[in-house]
Amino acid sequence: MAWKRPARREFLKGSAALASGLTVGALAPDAAAQGPAPAASPGSAATPMLKDTSELIKYGDRSKYVTSVRIPHGGRPTPDTFGLTFHVATPLQDSVGVVTPSSLHYYATTRGSFLPDIDPRQHTLMIHGLVDRPLTFTMDDLKRLPSVTRLHFIECAGNRSSPRAKNVQESHGMTSCAEWTGVLLSTLLKECGLKGSAKWFVAEGAEEVKGASSMPIAKAMDDCLVAYGMNGEAVRPQNGFPLRLMVPGFEGIFHTKWVRRIKVVDQYHINYNDFGHLDQDAKEAALGYQIGPKSVITFPSGSQRLPGRGFYEISGLAWSGGGAIRKVEVSTDAGKTWKVAEFKGTPQRMAHTRFGLGWNWDGKETVIMSRCTDELGSVQPSRVQIAEHFHKPADPSFSIPGLDNSIMPWHIASDGSVTNGLTA
């Protein structure tokens, strides 16, 4: 049955997007009246064809029109002149959904390091210390055990709402979210048998600068994961191949990559990762482990431009080490009023959550921002609230110590250009 174009146009005119102010002036009136252009036949000059190669069949590639890339983070070149890698940030401004592609996942090393080139057939994980039966697991041993697959974010302490950041990749690009597959650490510890004096555990990686971190044994028995899979394939070398530790909700430095040894101990140990990085008091350190709650708008955000007034969907990400996100609010008037955003999917515990809010921009200068609430009831604070907590003046340049989960504002000028709202 033929489809009548007048009816279709009437439908478009009555759509919610147009009623909210969506501009369609880019479409020439005479082109609309002529109807759609005929589809190009396969192989025609109008539509270039891609020829498959054996390499593309073996392992696929993305379109040449998709150009999102990671960038060095923290003002330090990476790799440097010696080939050392430090910190590399994810292009959150181009992200969709909640899963970060493995090739774009943020990357950080312990004080700069070369990547260990590990043969999985030779790699082992030793668990010893305050256990009844010290055990050494091969990769084959681990893959024989019951597995779990979970979505979790990782975030570096260097992720912060800095006035110096030009865009969201520079301010918040040191967080990513992936689907991780592996064995629960609690399963391995039960195989070993914990002694009654076991209170902490120390995880060590195989990198050149030995990374090691102390964590409560209660966290190990709760939800820690020894992962060999990432987004449906083996963990990438930059993310710990063949084995890494996942500590959901904790700061990134605890997610030990290339993990090879876990020692169960009776007290907090100061290790290379911990000394000078965390508070040496065990109680204070334990409270400082957890990330969030935190959110950031990724569109529109710094270095982007709105082409004109009209309807847009504000989009962003929210996450928390305290569990699942329960609410995200967005302000389009510099925090004077807030509206509850819509979740784009079901929020998962300790994972990125995509949110969106329909907005009809009137073309006037404004500031947009987001804040979130997690399942514990914790609300993301403003920089002013954090400054007041530390008895500091309400200055946007105030350098927040430790983990920074402050609200990040984006300034939108009347010409549609978007810049860092902390410097506006």
C-alpha positions in Angstrom: 0.0 0.0 0.0 1.4 3.5 -0.9 2.5 5.8 1.8 1.0 9.3 1.4 3.6 12.0 2.1 1.2 14.7 3.2 0.2 12.5 6.1 3.8 12.0 7.0 4.5 15.7 7.0 1.5 16.3 9.2 2.8 13.7 11.6 6.2 15.4 11.8 4.6 18.7 12.4 2.8 17.3 15.4 5.7 15.5 16.9 6.9 16.2 20.4 10.3 17.3 19.3 9.0 20.0 16.9 6.5 21.1 19.5 9.4 21.7 21.9 11.2 23.9 19.4 13.3 21.6 17.2 14.6 23.6 14.3 14.5 22.0 10.8 15.5 25.0 8.8 18.5 23.2 7.4 16.2 21.3 5.0 15.5 23.3 1.8 11.7 23.7 1.1 12.0 22.6 -2.5 14.0 19.5 -1.5 11.3 18.5 0.9 8.6 18.9 -1.7 10.5 16.7 -4.2 10.5 13.8 -1.8 13.4 11.5 -0.9 16.3 11.0 -3.3 16.4 7.7 -5.0 18.6 5.1 -3.3 22.0 4.6 -4.8 22.5 1.2 -6.4 25.3 -0.9 -4.9 28.7 0.0 -6.2 27.5 3.3 -7.7 29.7 6.4 -7.6 27.3 8.0 -5.1 28.0 5.3 -2.5 31.6 4.1 -2.2 31.9 0.5 -1.2 34.3 -1.0 1.4 36.2 -4.0 0.3 36.8 -6.5 3.1 40.3 -7.8 3.8 41.4 -10.9 5.7 42.5 -8.5 8.6 39.0 -7.1 8.9 37.5 -10.5 8.9 39.9 -11.7 11.6 39.4 -8.6 13.9 37.0 -5.8 12.9 37.8 -2.1 12.7 35.7 1.0 13.2 34.5 3.3 10.5 37.1 5.9 9.3 34.5 8.5 10.0 34.6 7.8 13.7 37.6 9.6 15.1 37.3 9.5 19.0 40.7 9.1 20.6 42.3 9.1 24.0 44.6 11.9 25.1 47.5 12.3 27.6 46.2 13.5 30.9 47.8 15.5 33.7 50.2 17.6 31.7 52.7 14.8 31.2 53.5 13.4 27.7 52.6 9.8 27.2 54.4 7.8 26.0 57.4 9.9 27.1 60.8 9.9 25.4 61.6 6.7 27.2 58.4 5.0 26.1 56.8 5.1 29.6 53.1 5.5 29.8 51.4 7.5 32.5 47.8 8.6 32.2 45.5 8.5 29.2 41.9 9.9 29.2 38.7 8.6 27.6 36.8 10.8 25.2 33.6 11.0 27.3 32.3 13.8 25.1 31.8 11.2 22.2 30.4 8.4 24.4 27.0 6.9 24.0 25.4 4.4 26.4 27.4 3.3 29.4 30.0 0.8 28.1 33.4 2.2 27.2 35.0 0.4 24.3 38.1 -1.5 25.4 40.3 0.5 23.0 39.1 3.8 24.5 39.1 2.8 28.2 41.1 5.2 30.3 44.6 4.0 31.3 46.9 4.8 34.2 50.1 3.3 35.6 51.9 3.3 38.9 54.3 6.2 38.6 54.8 5.5 35.0 55.6 2.0 33.6 56.2 -0.2 30.6 53.5 -2.8 29.8 54.3 -6.3 31.1 54.2 -8.7 28.2 52.8 -11.8 29.9 52.3 -15.2 28.5 49.0 -16.4 30.0 50.3 -20.0 30.0 53.0 -18.9 32.4 51.0 -16.5 34.6 49.8 -17.6 38.1 48.0 -16.0 41.0 49.3 -16.9 44.4 47.2 -16.4 47.5 49.0 -16.7 50.8 49.4 -15.2 54.3 46.8 -15.7 56.9 45.1 -18.6 55.1 44.8 -22.3 56.0 45.9 -23.5 52.5 48.2 -21.2 50.5 47.3 -21.8 46.8 48.7 -20.9 43.4 46.1 -20.7 40.5 47.0 -20.9 36.8 44.8 -19.2 34.3 43.3 -22.6 33.4 42.5 -23.2 37.1 40.7 -19.9 37.3 38.6 -20.4 34.1 37.4 -23.8 35.5 35.8 -22.1 38.5 32.3 -20.5 38.5 32.4 -17.1 36.8 30.4 -13.9 37.0 29.9 -11.0 34.6 29.3 -7.6 35.9 29.3 -4.0 34.7 31.6 -1.7 36.8 33.3 1.7 36.4 36.8 2.5 37.4 38.0 6.0 38.2 41.3 7.6 39.0 41.7 10.1 41.8 43.0 12.6 39.3 39.4 12.9 37.8 38.2 16.3 39.0 36.3 19.4 38.2 39.3 21.6 37.3 39.0 25.2 36.2 41.9 24.4 33.8 40.0 21.7 31.8 38.8 22.8 28.4 36.4 19.9 28.0 35.0 16.8 29.7 37.8 14.6 28.5 40.3 16.7 30.3 38.2 17.1 33.5 36.5 13.6 33.8 38.2 11.4 31.2 39.9 9.3 33.8 36.9 7.2 34.3 35.5 4.4 32.2 32.9 1.6 32.5 33.2 -1.9 31.1 31.7 -5.4 31.4 34.1 -7.5 33.4 34.1 -11.3 33.6 36.0 -13.5 36.0 36.0 -15.2 39.4 34.9 -13.7 42.7 37.8 -13.2 45.0 35.6 -14.6 47.8 35.5 -17.9 45.9 39.3 -18.1 45.9 39.7 -17.0 49.5 37.1 -19.7 50.6 39.2 -22.3 48.7 42.2 -21.1 50.7 40.4 -20.8 54.0 40.7 -17.5 56.0 42.2 -17.5 59.5 40.3 -15.7 62.2 43.0 -13.0 62.4 42.6 -12.0 58.7 41.6 -8.4 58.5 43.2 -6.9 55.4 44.7 -8.1 52.1 47.5 -6.8 49.9 47.2 -7.1 46.1 50.4 -6.9 44.0 50.8 -6.6 40.2 53.5 -7.6 37.8 54.5 -4.2 36.5 58.0 -3.0 36.6 57.2 -0.5 39.4 55.5 -2.9 41.7 52.0 -1.7 42.5 50.5 -3.0 45.7 47.6 -1.8 47.8 46.0 -2.7 51.1 42.2 -3.2 51.3 39.8 -4.5 54.0 39.2 -8.3 53.8 35.4 -7.5 54.2 35.6 -5.9 50.7 37.3 -9.0 49.3 34.5 -11.2 50.6 31.8 -8.8 49.3 32.2 -8.1 45.6 35.8 -8.1 44.5 36.4 -9.8 41.2 39.5 -11.3 39.6 38.8 -10.6 36.0 40.2 -12.2 32.8 37.5 -10.9 30.5 36.6 -7.3 29.4 33.7 -6.4 27.1 33.3 -10.0 25.8 37.0 -10.7 25.1 40.3 -11.1 27.0 41.3 -8.1 29.1 43.5 -5.8 27.0 47.2 -5.5 28.0 46.8 -1.9 29.1 44.0 -3.0 31.4 45.9 -5.9 33.0 46.1 -8.9 30.7 45.8 -11.7 31.5 44.4 -11.0 35.0 43.3 -7.9 37.0 41.6 -7.2 40.2 38.3 -5.4 40.2 37.4 -3.6 43.4 33.9 -2.1 42.6 33.4 1.5 43.8 37.0 2.0 45.1 39.5 4.4 43.6 41.3 3.1 40.5 44.7 2.6 42.1 43.2 -0.4 44.0 42.1 -2.2 40.9 45.5 -4.0 40.6 46.4 -4.9 37.0 48.5 -7.9 36.0 47.7 -9.2 39.5 50.0 -12.1 40.5 49.9 -12.2 44.3 47.4 -11.6 47.1 48.6 -11.7 50.7 46.1 -11.9 53.6 47.3 -10.0 56.7 46.1 -8.9 60.1 46.8 -5.1 59.8 46.9 -2.3 57.4 50.2 -2.3 55.4 51.7 0.8 53.9 52.8 -0.1 50.4 54.3 1.8 47.4 50.8 2.7 46.1 49.6 3.7 49.6 52.5 5.8 51.0 52.0 9.5 50.2 48.8 8.7 48.4 46.4 7.8 51.2 46.1 8.6 54.9 48.2 6.2 56.9 45.6 5.8 59.6 43.6 2.6 58.8 40.2 4.1 59.6 40.8 7.3 57.7 42.2 5.3 54.7 39.1 3.0 54.7 36.8 6.0 54.5 38.8 7.5 51.6 38.6 4.5 49.3 35.1 5.0 48.0 34.3 7.1 44.9 31.3 9.5 44.5 28.4 10.0 44.1 29.4 11.8 40.9 27.9 13.0 37.6 28.9 15.1 34.6 27.1 16.3 31.5 28.8 15.1 28.4 26.6 16.9 25.9 26.6 19.8 25.6 30.0 20.2 27.3 33.3 22.1 26.9 34.6 22.7 23.4 31.2 21.8 21.8 28.8 24.2 20.1 25.0 24.3 19.8 24.1 25.4 16.3 21.2 27.4 17.3 18.2 27.8 19.7 15.7 24.9 19.9 15.3 21.5 21.3 18.3 19.4 22.6 18.6 16.4 24.9 21.1 17.1 27.6 23.0 13.9 28.2 25.6 12.7 30.7 26.9 10.0 33.1 26.4 9.4 36.8 28.2 6.9 39.1 28.9 6.1 42.7 31.0 3.8 44.8 28.1 3.7 47.2 25.9 1.6 44.9 23.4 2.3 42.2 22.3 5.8 41.2 18.8 6.6 42.3 18.3 10.1 40.9 20.0 12.6 38.6 18.9 16.2 38.5 19.8 18.8 35.9 19.8 22.6 36.1 19.8 24.8 33.1 19.9 28.1 35.0 23.1 27.9 37.0 21.6 25.9 39.9 18.5 28.1 40.6 16.1 25.3 39.7 16.5 21.6 39.1 14.6 19.0 37.1 14.8 15.2 37.4 16.5 13.6 34.4 15.5 10.3 32.8 17.6 7.2 33.1 18.6 5.6 29.8 18.5 2.1 31.1 18.4 0.5 34.5 21.1 1.8 36.9 23.6 -0.9 38.0 25.6 -0.9 41.2 29.0 0.8 40.9 28.5 1.4 37.2 28.1 4.4 34.9 24.4 5.4 34.4 23.4 7.3 31.3 20.8 10.1 31.9 19.1 12.6 29.7 16.8 15.7 29.9 14.9 17.3 27.1 15.7 21.0 26.9 14.4 23.9 24.7 17.3 26.4 24.6 16.1 30.0 24.1 19.5 31.1 22.7 20.4 33.1 25.9 23.6 32.7 27.9 23.3 30.2 30.7 25.0 27.6 32.8 24.0 23.9 32.9 25.1 21.3 35.5 24.0 18.0 37.0 24.0 16.4 40.4 23.1 12.8 41.5 21.9 10.8 44.5 23.0 7.2 45.1 21.2 4.4 46.9 22.7 5.3 50.2 21.0 8.7 49.9 24.3 10.6 49.4 24.0 13.7 47.2 26.7 15.0 44.9 28.0 18.3 46.5 28.9 21.6 44.9 32.4 23.1 45.1 31.1 25.7 47.6 29.8 22.9 49.9 33.1 21.1 49.8 35.0 24.3 50.4 32.8 25.1 53.4 33.6 21.6 54.8 37.3 22.3 54.6 36.7 25.8 56.0 38.0 27.4 52.8 36.6 30.4 50.9 34.1 29.7 48.1 36.6 30.1 45.3 36.2 28.1 42.1 40.0 27.7 41.9 40.0 25.9 45.3 41.9 22.7 44.9 39.8 19.9 46.4 42.0 17.4 48.3 41.6 13.7 47.9 38.7 12.4 45.8 36.7 15.2 44.1 33.0 14.5 43.3 32.0 18.1 43.0 29.4 19.4 40.5 30.9 20.4 37.1 29.2 23.4 35.4 29.3 24.2 31.7 28.8 27.7 30.4 26.8 28.2 27.2 27.3 31.5 25.5 24.6 33.2 23.3 26.5 32.0 20.2 26.1 28.4 21.4 29.8 27.8 22.3 30.3 25.8 25.5 33.2 26.4 27.9 34.2 25.4 31.5 31.7 27.0 33.8 34.3 27.3 36.7 36.1 30.0 34.7 33.1 31.9 33.4 
